[in-house]
Amino acid sequence: MASMDSIKGFILDMDGTLIDSMPIWDVLGERYLSSRGIEAEKGLGKLLYPMSLEESSHYLKTHYGLMESEADIRAGFMDIVKHFYYDEVKEKEGALAFVSSCKERGDIVVATTSPMDYAQAALSRLGILPYISRILTCSELQTSKKEPFIYERAAEFLGLSAGECLVAEDMLHALLVAKSAGFMTLGVYDASADKDQESLIKEADFYVRDLRNFWENNKSK
């Protein structure tokens, strides 16, 4: 049984956990077309959501007859995303207070699939970065969250065992990877993963709909 008293350090996901960044992917196509003065078809976001960037750029070029190359369209996508992280993205409700409370109990590593500069810019603007001891990115480590390497490296940096670290994730597959490697886990609700919430609640040691008052309200299973 997981116990809050066992937590000595924190490994926190960023997207969908600390920052509300997932919605940009729902409107990326619309924003790109709008920047070209083109009105998007109804439901474009849902159509593009399961596609890769390569598939999405191909769809926009062929369906809307764009003059730009698919590579240029993808570059345009990333310019929009970069601007969003640097200037628009908001914290998940209660995230700043949560990391402040975590820092009183141990050091914090952010483990993210986002680029380092995006993470630094967003967390700095939102006032979260001063509480973070280290940011690790999947690209930096040449890994993904389909394997526990990024969590293991974070624990190594913290000087702790897996069982002394709390990993917070909004995505079920990532939480299961951390859990299988012996980490304590916190499931965090995000609308983008709504379909997985029942499983996330079942599998996580702790679970929150939002991060406010986690330490006061959440109980060990």
C-alpha positions, 0 to 999 in steps of 0.5 A: 500500500502506497503511503504519502510518508514514503514520498521523498521526491517527485517526477512530474509530467508536464503536458496535461499534468502541470500545464493545460497544453493538450488543447492546442492539438485540437485546433492546430489545423484550424489555426494554420488555415486561419493564418492563411486566410482559409476557413477550416471545415467543421470538425477538422480538429477531431479529424486530424487528432489521431494523425501524425504531423506528416499525415496532417500536413498531407491532408491539409495540402491535398484537401485545401490545395495549399501551395506550401510544401508539406514540410513547410506546413509542418514547420508552420504547425510547430511555429504555432505550437511554439508560440502557444507554449511561450505565450499562451499555455496556462497551468493546470488548475492548482499546479503552482500550489502543488509544486510549491507543496511538493518542494517543501517535501523533496526535490522535483524533476519534470519528465516531459516529451516536449522540447526543452525550450518549450518546457523552460519557457512555459514553466518559467512564464507560469512561475513553476520553474523555480521549484524544479530541480531538473527538466529531463526530456525524452528527446534529450535521452533518446527515449520515450515514455513507453519505457521507464528510462526517463523515470529511472534517470530522474530517480538517479538524479534525485538520489532516490529509489523508485519506491521513494519517488512519486511519478505524476502522469495524466496518460495511462500508458505512461503511468503504467510504465512508471508503476511497473518499474516500482514507482509510486504513481499519481494519476492526474485527470486531463480531458484529452484522456477522458476515456482512460479515467476509470483505468487511471483511477484503478491503477494509480496509487493516488488520483486527483481531478485537479491538483488543488489541495492534493496533500490535504484531500488525497488518501493512500489506497 
